[in-house]
Amino acid sequence: MTEKLTHPIVKAAIDALQAGDSEAWKELFDPNAVLLDDGHPRDLERFSDEAVGHEKFSSIDTVRDGGLKIEGEFQSDVWGRFRTYFYFTISDEGKIAKLEIGQA
């Protein structure tokens, strides 16, 4: 399903999320990365520990803005199934500087 993803860092992040590979996921983020969940700041380390391996996309329907914005159906062990978006900001160093997530 990630063949639709055109940005290599976004693809690597979603591949790691889909595989439940927490270490690969965390390595892609800048140490000072920001996570916003429905516009509210959230602890990225805690989110990573809770979500990776328990949440993933069941479909990716939209890819925009050079591959930095994706939307699709999402499956969570805790919250069930819903439409969501992930919007990535990549630093000049090639790390994820900001990830905005939320219900689409």
Beta strands, then each sheet from edge to edge (+ up, - down):
strand 1: 29-37
strand 2: 40-42
strand 3: 55-64
strand 4: 69-76
strand 5: 80-90
strand 6: 96-103
sheet 1: 2+ 1- 6- 5+ 4- 3+
end
